[in-house]
Amino acid sequence: MSRIYDVAVIGAGVIGAAVSYFTALDGADVILLDKGDIAEGTSSKSDGNILVCDKMPGFDSRLAKMSQDMYPQLEKELDYPIEWRRRGSLYLCETEEELEIARDYCSQMAAQGIPMRMMDQKDIQEDEPYLAKDLPGGIETACDSSLYPIGLSYGYALTARKLGAKLSLHNPVTAIAKEQDFFIIQTEQGEIHARNVVNCAGVWSPSIGAMLGLSIPVSARQGQILVSEQTFPVARRKVHEFGYMLAKFGTGNYKRPVSERVVRNGVAFVFEPTAADNFLIGSSRRFAGEDIRTDIEVMQALAERAIRFFPIIRDIKVIRAYSGLRPFTPDHLPIVSDTPVPGFFIAAGHEGDGIGLSAITGQLISNLIAGREQPIDISPLSFGRFQQS
């Protein structure tokens, strides 16, 4: 019989690369498969945020903070520069009503030990002098950070290879079958055997699950980003509108004072400075199948919100735009779980949080495979939550 791997990971985005790294770190014999290259899909089209500020208080924020706390050590361990920087983030409120909602949110997060604080109008103007003068205040989250997402994906994958993992790239999986105590994985380059399989295919995880009769509730949610020319520092760190929370989760009765164009495309202002002396402007959320073409109306809505918060951006050129697909689940939490098929695991559905949650996801999956106790109750991430009537 041919070699039987301990773990076959399908999908070489940041989640699959992280799972490969953490399972290889455990001493497992690992193979990482992808139909394309490392980070070729969603992971290469993100803005590299490691955030707690955009999570709901409770399990969501605790999980994010656990993952966030792993990156200083990962920066030392990984065999690739990830450009990790902890500068904190600034949430901006546009109205007094938003400010009241933000105060309640901030108090809930602070009660959980998240380093958040309210800032008044004077505070935010001193923090970022180019802001629009009528903004009433905001929230600072001191622990938020950012990094180079493609570098992180390569760091996980190449360090996993150094630990003995095999990378099988540009090798699409065409079928999977369970044979006694191992899986037979058919690929365009031949047959692979593995005792455990981890589906980390993101937006494409449903097609992998279907090979074993599993219906995985992950769908593509498109996001678009603008890239500026190199310019002076408009802001020193990540800045975004508090309305981002409302656009992300789609909850509550509050209506932002925005145009129909902004509402139609799920746009909320996000500003991210880069190491190359330019900046990224996001973000949009809309369901468009697997279409990653940029859309002029979305670009206009992104620019409209950027100028609202930083009027000076009106005079700065946008040099390009790009779109990516976020793997969306109905309750906004990822699936990090075993399944009714013994030995088949899922790590997918992270939507826009894949970069930030990759570290804890890799650790949780390695614990599941090894049968170790988890550092947190992961039942909210179970595949079974979608199977219950």
Legacy VTK file of the C-alpha trace (Angstrom):
# vtk DataFile Version 3.0
C-alpha trace
ASCII
DATASET POLYDATA
POINTS 389 float
0.000 0.000 0.000
1.162 3.548 -0.701
2.080 5.996 2.043
-0.755 6.952 4.392
-0.476 10.512 5.719
-1.707 11.324 9.196
-3.401 14.495 7.947
-4.370 15.759 4.501
-5.302 19.440 4.483
-7.339 20.664 1.504
-6.913 24.371 0.812
-3.649 26.338 1.034
-5.118 29.659 2.077
-4.255 31.076 5.472
-6.536 28.620 7.327
-5.229 25.510 5.577
-1.650 26.699 5.909
-2.183 27.318 9.646
-3.726 23.864 10.134
-0.768 22.329 8.290
1.677 24.194 10.497
0.053 23.311 13.819
-0.494 19.652 12.924
3.082 19.341 11.637
4.253 20.987 14.856
2.474 18.104 16.636
4.673 15.667 14.729
1.977 14.550 12.286
2.832 13.443 8.738
0.980 16.160 6.780
0.201 16.902 3.144
-1.232 20.282 2.094
-3.244 20.249 -1.135
-4.565 23.078 -3.268
-5.929 23.472 -6.781
-3.760 26.588 -7.088
-0.927 28.149 -5.108
-0.471 29.261 -1.507
-2.908 32.098 -0.669
-4.107 32.293 -4.260
-7.765 32.768 -3.291
-9.324 34.831 -0.512
-6.156 35.175 1.591
-4.344 37.229 -1.054
-7.240 39.663 -1.351
-7.609 40.726 2.272
-6.266 43.646 4.306
-4.387 41.681 6.974
-6.214 42.782 10.108
-5.889 41.001 13.464
-8.878 42.529 15.219
-10.944 42.156 18.356
-12.801 45.441 17.934
-15.169 44.109 15.267
-16.334 41.078 17.249
-19.525 40.633 19.238
-19.000 40.602 23.033
-18.833 37.075 24.411
-17.512 33.958 22.686
-16.703 35.817 19.447
-14.464 38.386 21.152
-12.818 35.829 23.473
-11.878 33.593 20.559
-10.462 36.545 18.609
-8.390 37.729 21.575
-6.955 34.245 22.134
-5.859 34.153 18.501
-4.555 37.712 18.565
-2.323 36.901 21.524
-0.567 34.150 19.534
0.927 36.397 16.839
3.926 37.853 18.690
5.257 34.301 19.140
4.314 33.269 15.605
6.313 36.176 14.224
9.400 34.588 15.830
8.572 31.022 14.767
7.532 31.384 11.132
10.053 31.192 8.290
8.748 34.236 6.435
8.388 37.955 7.279
4.779 38.618 8.309
5.199 42.364 9.095
3.162 42.104 12.304
2.463 45.501 13.898
0.367 46.348 16.940
-0.819 49.928 16.602
-4.343 49.581 17.907
-7.425 50.682 16.007
-9.877 53.562 16.074
-13.628 53.170 15.616
-15.413 56.367 14.584
-18.992 57.279 15.422
-20.849 59.464 12.955
-23.827 60.460 15.105
-24.737 60.857 18.772
-27.010 57.833 18.443
-24.086 55.739 17.251
-22.004 57.087 20.110
-24.571 55.821 22.620
-24.567 52.361 21.026
-20.769 52.441 21.076
-20.644 53.277 24.789
-22.696 50.201 25.626
-20.578 48.038 23.315
-17.339 49.404 24.777
-18.460 48.744 28.359
-19.351 45.136 27.516
-15.990 44.527 25.869
-14.029 46.261 28.628
-15.823 44.067 31.187
-14.290 41.070 29.382
-10.804 42.504 29.714
-10.542 43.854 26.150
-8.420 47.054 26.229
-11.057 49.407 24.823
-11.797 52.997 25.791
-14.174 55.712 24.648
-12.710 58.828 23.035
-14.525 62.165 22.755
-14.390 64.615 19.864
-11.247 66.302 21.151
-9.509 62.961 21.690
-10.091 61.680 18.167
-9.036 64.978 16.576
-5.777 64.923 18.539
-5.275 61.269 17.593
-5.954 61.765 13.860
-5.857 65.462 12.833
-7.166 64.889 9.276
-10.520 63.553 10.475
-13.748 65.373 9.647
-14.353 67.946 12.388
-17.989 67.070 13.109
-17.423 63.483 14.283
-18.539 63.193 17.931
-16.137 60.508 19.150
-15.112 56.892 18.914
-13.492 53.839 20.484
-9.829 52.943 20.737
-8.865 49.256 20.919
-5.229 49.136 21.969
-4.582 45.441 21.241
-5.579 45.431 17.559
-2.856 44.740 15.029
-2.164 44.043 11.377
0.232 42.025 9.234
1.052 40.960 5.686
-1.573 38.286 4.894
0.267 36.606 2.025
3.410 36.532 4.165
1.479 34.889 6.997
0.105 32.204 4.655
3.572 31.497 3.253
5.034 31.562 6.747
2.673 28.848 7.958
3.090 26.699 4.832
6.859 26.958 4.445
7.484 26.382 8.141
5.176 23.355 7.987
7.283 22.064 5.090
10.422 22.602 7.148
8.758 20.458 9.847
8.231 17.666 7.316
4.903 18.501 5.654
4.534 17.965 1.907
3.075 20.736 -0.267
1.041 19.474 -3.241
0.036 22.624 -5.112
-1.749 23.090 -8.461
-3.308 19.698 -7.772
-7.131 19.825 -7.626
-8.993 17.281 -5.522
-11.572 15.484 -7.670
-13.049 12.898 -5.265
-12.802 11.607 -1.687
-13.878 8.224 -0.352
-13.585 6.596 3.083
-11.930 3.166 3.081
-11.987 1.527 6.523
-9.704 3.712 8.670
-8.317 6.022 5.993
-9.449 8.274 3.147
-8.669 7.870 -0.536
-8.281 11.300 -2.105
-8.341 11.438 -5.887
-6.398 14.331 -7.404
-5.331 15.305 -10.897
-1.811 14.125 -10.015
-2.811 10.784 -8.526
-4.227 9.115 -5.456
-3.429 10.212 -1.882
-4.222 8.292 1.314
-4.705 9.933 4.717
-6.143 8.936 8.097
-7.602 12.409 8.648
-8.768 15.071 6.205
-9.290 18.753 7.050
-11.471 20.756 4.674
-10.003 24.271 4.641
-11.255 25.199 1.188
-13.045 28.385 2.297
-15.631 29.522 -0.236
-15.116 26.204 -2.034
-15.506 24.018 1.087
-19.094 22.984 0.171
-17.852 21.204 -2.981
-15.270 19.285 -0.929
-17.872 18.365 1.699
-20.283 17.163 -0.987
-17.738 14.510 -1.991
-18.582 12.795 1.316
-22.286 13.641 1.341
-21.962 16.645 3.671
-23.855 19.897 3.101
-21.669 22.737 4.379
-23.498 26.106 4.751
-20.732 28.365 3.450
-21.356 30.866 0.664
-19.317 33.543 -1.072
-19.695 37.143 0.088
-17.760 39.559 -2.093
-15.646 42.361 -0.659
-13.935 45.149 -2.596
-10.936 47.309 -1.638
-9.390 50.482 -3.109
-5.623 51.076 -3.117
-4.236 54.616 -2.983
-1.101 56.074 -4.496
1.926 56.532 -2.237
1.303 59.624 -0.181
1.777 61.325 3.181
0.443 59.590 6.333
-3.281 60.322 6.338
-3.645 58.313 9.558
-1.176 56.384 11.644
-3.211 53.202 12.154
-6.401 51.375 11.247
-9.458 53.639 11.326
-13.001 52.516 10.572
-16.561 53.559 11.193
-18.619 52.031 13.973
-21.249 51.414 11.316
-18.903 48.642 10.111
-20.321 46.493 12.922
-23.843 47.096 11.657
-22.856 46.312 8.066
-20.961 43.189 9.110
-23.641 41.615 11.285
-26.749 43.227 9.813
-28.428 43.468 13.208
-30.257 46.186 15.106
-32.689 48.887 14.029
-30.227 51.750 13.697
-30.100 53.320 10.238
-26.884 55.064 9.242
-27.140 58.483 7.561
-25.764 57.193 4.252
-26.747 57.097 0.590
-28.720 54.288 -1.020
-25.586 53.389 -2.963
-23.729 52.734 0.287
-26.585 50.664 1.741
-27.087 48.669 -1.455
-23.476 47.504 -1.493
-23.026 46.962 2.252
-20.251 49.568 2.417
-18.693 50.774 5.648
-15.530 52.850 5.859
-12.270 51.063 6.689
-8.831 52.698 6.384
-5.633 50.642 6.606
-2.156 52.208 6.173
0.473 49.956 4.598
4.235 49.567 4.924
4.540 50.871 1.328
3.349 54.395 2.302
-0.053 54.075 0.691
-3.348 52.932 2.178
-6.278 50.602 1.568
-9.921 51.699 1.662
-12.700 49.217 2.346
-15.012 47.649 2.713
-18.037 46.266 0.904
-20.182 43.206 1.558
-22.509 41.788 -1.047
-23.542 38.425 -2.434
-22.438 38.116 -6.051
-21.749 34.417 -6.463
-18.076 33.813 -7.200
-17.734 37.008 -9.229
-14.545 38.878 -8.253
-14.801 41.619 -10.863
-14.615 45.103 -9.412
-17.705 47.275 -9.727
-17.657 51.028 -10.341
-20.662 51.690 -8.104
-18.971 49.889 -5.214
-15.790 51.903 -5.854
-17.818 55.121 -5.751
-19.499 54.108 -2.504
-16.127 53.269 -0.921
-14.706 56.636 -1.970
-17.831 58.434 -0.732
-17.421 57.004 2.771
-13.669 57.593 2.831
-14.119 61.286 1.998
-16.836 61.584 4.640
-14.416 60.615 7.403
-11.172 61.985 5.917
-12.074 64.889 3.575
-8.430 65.203 2.523
-8.672 61.851 0.719
-10.611 63.693 -2.017
-7.233 64.947 -3.323
-5.437 61.569 -3.260
-5.475 59.249 -6.276
-6.741 55.668 -6.226
-4.416 53.536 -8.356
-6.336 50.255 -8.392
-9.146 48.211 -6.886
-9.541 44.499 -6.217
-12.201 42.117 -4.959
-12.157 38.888 -2.978
-14.644 36.335 -1.712
-15.306 35.923 1.996
-16.566 32.479 3.123
-19.817 33.443 4.849
-21.879 31.375 7.319
-25.447 32.264 8.394
-24.461 33.040 12.016
-21.153 34.793 11.173
-19.054 32.257 13.106
-16.692 29.844 11.363
-17.015 26.066 11.371
-14.075 24.504 13.250
-15.283 21.016 13.917
-15.389 17.296 13.435
-18.229 15.866 11.323
-20.462 12.785 11.117
-17.715 11.252 8.935
-15.039 10.095 11.421
-11.663 11.618 10.620
-13.109 14.362 8.398
-12.863 17.868 9.853
-13.919 21.325 8.695
-12.101 24.623 9.234
-13.956 27.106 7.031
-16.481 29.933 7.002
-14.348 32.624 8.675
-15.737 35.367 6.405
-13.457 38.415 6.895
-11.773 37.002 10.004
-9.618 34.264 8.485
-6.316 36.090 8.888
-6.975 37.010 12.502
-8.450 33.653 13.511
-5.997 31.470 11.594
-3.707 30.915 14.588
-6.389 29.733 17.001
-8.072 27.705 14.220
-4.859 25.817 13.529
-4.441 25.084 17.216
-8.071 23.980 17.701
-7.975 21.591 14.734
-4.659 20.078 15.859
-6.221 19.539 19.296
-9.281 17.870 17.744
-7.143 15.467 15.720
-4.893 14.670 18.695
-7.840 14.301 21.080
-6.572 17.003 23.422
-8.647 19.233 25.655
-9.475 22.585 24.089
-8.564 25.934 25.693
-12.146 27.129 25.114
-15.545 25.507 24.593
-15.784 25.256 20.803
-19.386 24.039 20.593
-20.428 27.414 19.036
-18.161 26.459 16.099
-19.543 22.958 15.607
-20.731 21.730 12.229
-23.661 20.167 14.066
-25.171 23.547 14.969
-26.452 23.804 11.404
-27.859 20.270 11.423
-30.177 20.833 14.400
-33.870 21.361 13.673
LINES 1 390
389 0 1 2 3 4 5 6 7 8 9 10 11 12 13 14 15 16 17 18 19 20 21 22 23 24 25 26 27 28 29 30 31 32 33 34 35 36 37 38 39 40 41 42 43 44 45 46 47 48 49 50 51 52 53 54 55 56 57 58 59 60 61 62 63 64 65 66 67 68 69 70 71 72 73 74 75 76 77 78 79 80 81 82 83 84 85 86 87 88 89 90 91 92 93 94 95 96 97 98 99 100 101 102 103 104 105 106 107 108 109 110 111 112 113 114 115 116 117 118 119 120 121 122 123 124 125 126 127 128 129 130 131 132 133 134 135 136 137 138 139 140 141 142 143 144 145 146 147 148 149 150 151 152 153 154 155 156 157 158 159 160 161 162 163 164 165 166 167 168 169 170 171 172 173 174 175 176 177 178 179 180 181 182 183 184 185 186 187 188 189 190 191 192 193 194 195 196 197 198 199 200 201 202 203 204 205 206 207 208 209 210 211 212 213 214 215 216 217 218 219 220 221 222 223 224 225 226 227 228 229 230 231 232 233 234 235 236 237 238 239 240 241 242 243 244 245 246 247 248 249 250 251 252 253 254 255 256 257 258 259 260 261 262 263 264 265 266 267 268 269 270 271 272 273 274 275 276 277 278 279 280 281 282 283 284 285 286 287 288 289 290 291 292 293 294 295 296 297 298 299 300 301 302 303 304 305 306 307 308 309 310 311 312 313 314 315 316 317 318 319 320 321 322 323 324 325 326 327 328 329 330 331 332 333 334 335 336 337 338 339 340 341 342 343 344 345 346 347 348 349 350 351 352 353 354 355 356 357 358 359 360 361 362 363 364 365 366 367 368 369 370 371 372 373 374 375 376 377 378 379 380 381 382 383 384 385 386 387 388
